[in-house]
Amino acid sequence: MSRNLTTKEEGFVLDWIETSCKTEAYRRNYACNKMSEKTINNNAYMVSKRSEVQERYNNLMNKAVKRSEVTQDMIIQELVKIAFSDIGDFIEIGKGAENFDEETKEMMEKLGVTSQKVIIKNSSEIPKEKKGVIKSIKQGANGIELTIHDKMASIQLLGKHLGMFGDKLEVTEKKDYEDLTDDELDKQIEEKEKELKEV
């Protein structure tokens, strides 16, 4: 590292790792009371892009990954299982009229009404690699409820990993730099760097 992190930067990195959210990490470590949400987001982005901050973040994340022995491929495989899971792997839809008495069955037949029921497959019928997709199975008011993990969240995480959904940074200040001399431009860059270091 070319310089030591400030106390605020170190806190930012630790909270960024804990929450996986740069904006929340910024809020926890910097005085944001009088800042707009846009300013907080922009400042969080700028702090996260400092080379020393990125180096510390990457160093800590690599240590955590080594300790847990979890690889990026393992995470991706689990996300893919969830993202492309099919509820049909866990349930069957079948006729349910056998649960009614004879009189009700006859009435349903005359009216042309059919009844279907949802049957959760026996656990021995569900392949082991697909069981991790199940979030919960519980007895509900209307029978057994099966919930699978959030497919859309998994798809979004995969898309971000593949670079399909990049973070967008809005430039809030426009200036015409074309008419500036090199010295004037260098001076403005130095001023902006000082501002960023104070953040």
Order of alpha helices (4+ residues) and beta strands (2+ residues): alpha-alpha-alpha-alpha-alpha-beta-alpha-beta-alpha-beta-beta-alpha-alpha
